């Protein structure tokens, strides 16, 4: 059975969100289904999309697991976004980012021996 994942993030203002998510993902969207929706393919069959749906904006929570959490967080910071918070627990680190509407996209991965 083939499975594709599309994780959606409702946003208030498409253009503002598009600029923010370009910084977060470090790339332009993979495609635009229509003028108020953009889709990024983050991995094989794994997609994240934003869609302008103001009355639903702000409550989403998604986590992307990566091999090198430190490198991913550093690259995002270099693009001008800082995490809302960083959590380390049971050998795992989670770096949480919040878009302008309050949607959370976090990156998770194994924490290094150094807790900083």
Buried (B, 14 or more C-beta within 10 A) or exposed (E): EEEEEEBBBBBBBBEBBBEBBBBBBEEEBBEEEEEBBBBBBBEEEBBBBBBBBEEBBBEBEBBBEBEEBBEBBEEBEEEEBEBEEBEBEEEEBBBBBBBBBEBBBBBBBEBEEEEE
